[in-house]
């Protein structure tokens, strides 16, 4: 799937929201989409995969550093 410019911007916002680590990732992502109804009801699977990939990279890096 190819993301459009506005979808890519929304994805960056979603990742930024999740990376605050002030809530579980699924709750933070859900809150982001509620706060941005212009994204629409159908959230591309690519959004979830991208956020999961970023979180996996962050957690691996933290574990590797022993944090």
Residue pairs with C-beta under 8 A, 6 or more apart in sequence:
1 44
1 45
1 46
3 11
3 44
3 46
7 39
7 44
7 47
10 36
10 39
10 47
11 46
11 47
11 50
11 51
13 32
13 36
14 29
14 32
14 33
14 47
14 51
15 50
15 51
15 54
17 28
17 29
17 31
17 32
18 25
18 28
18 29
18 32
18 51
18 54
18 55
19 54
19 58
20 28
22 28
23 31
25 51
25 52
25 55
29 47
29 48
29 51
33 39
33 43
